């Protein structure tokens, strides 16, 4: 009587292999759950065991044949889904260019003055100096002296008060007292407002200098 233990072990091993394969296919390809896949694998394993038991034929063994151990099939691992690529960051919007402010024309800065001194300018304003010779008592030489001091316009002289006139009278080398004696301030007020004096009319006609 033949020993049926090797036959039974072979059937069980092959049936288990079919069961594992069936469970793996159901789990991976058909998205069955773990219990559903195990159930399908068990059914397939039982059917495979019955079929093998009915049709098993053990081959003839040689005199020196040694039975090889039956290796257990490794469970089929489910494939790991590929990670979705991270979205690329959006490019920053270009910053709006801020227009540069238009250059502002600077007026000539007044020169520093001592106490009671009138306000002087470092240069004549745009358009050039006024014709100070239209003021009675201011000739070409004195006009140059006033320019050197920083006095270029009628409206500068028109703003002088008693202290400023006194300061000018004391500091006009060779012409001391001329500003008050010839009443420069009143003449300058008329000329700064666009008016004329009797003396300025003569200067305009060219009959003075």
Number of C-alpha atoms within 10 A of each C-alpha: 3 4 7 9 8 11 15 14 12 18 19 19 18 18 24 21 21 22 25 23 19 21 27 23 18 20 22 15 9 10 12 16 13 12 11 14 22 19 16 19 25 19 17 21 25 16 15 20 23 15 13 18 15 9 9 14 9 10 6 7 9 7 6 6 8 8 8 6 7 10 8 10 13 9 11 14 9 11 7 6 6 6 6 6 6 6 6 6 6 6 6 6 6 6 6 6 6 6 6 6 6 6 6 6 6 6 12 12 12 12 13 11 11 9 8 15 16 22 18 20 22 17 18 18 14 8 6 10 14 16 17 24 19 23 24 19 17 20 15 12 9 17 18 15 16 18 18 14 17 19 24 24 21 24 17 18 23 18 15 21 13 11 13 18 23 18 20 23 17 15 14 16 11 9 15 15 17 18 23 14 10 14 14 20 22 14 22 26 17 15 22 16 11 9 11 15 15 11 16 20 13 13 17 14 9 9 9 13 10
